[in-house]
Every structure is written in C-alpha cells, then in structure tokens.
Amino acid sequence: MKAVRVAELKSHLSEHLRAVRRGHPLLVLDRDTPIAQIVPCPNGAVSFPIRQPTPRSPKPKDFRPPASLKLRHDPVAVLLEDRHLR
C-alpha cells in the first residue's frame, strides 16, 4: 500500500484518486502518523442512494435565508479576547 502525506495528497489529488480507482489503496499520513486510508469502493458500489427531488419540491431560488441573529456581543471581539488570554 502506498503512503502519502497530506500536502502531497492535496497537491496531486486527482492522480492519487485515479490510482485508487484502479484498485491501489492509499494510506494518508499527517507528520508520518497514519490518519486515514483511501480504498476503492467494492465493484464501484455507492454506499448511499441518490434520489432525485420530487416534481413538487421547491427550487433552491425559492428559499430565503434566515433572519440575522441579534447578538449581545460582537463575535470577532469575543474571539480576539479569547486569543489574547491564551
């Protein structure tokens, strides 16, 4: 099994995924520590069903974003204060 670091995987993702598709599993390393294994799907099987929306389903353009939250504190100020305390 080939081992590859995260940076190498990110740089050449398509190439590595083509190798996995051909049947070669891939071990992903983060600072030389194994963190994940990418293996080909058995017989190209999908592990979840793909469903089409019903004809009566609303279109994405019909959805409205929720109203903005009214916050008592500025989230950026809270974050900066937390970072300063560390």
Sequence and secondary structure as in RCSB ss.txt:
>XXXX:A:sequence
MKAVRVAELKSHLSEHLRAVRRGHPLLVLDRDTPIAQIVPCPNGAVSFPIRQPTPRSPKPKDFRPPASLKLRHDP
VAVLLEDRHLR
>XXXX:A:secstr
 EEEEHHHHHHTHHHHHHHHHTT  EEEEETTEEEEEE   GGG  SS      TTS  GGG         SS H
HHHHHHHHHH 
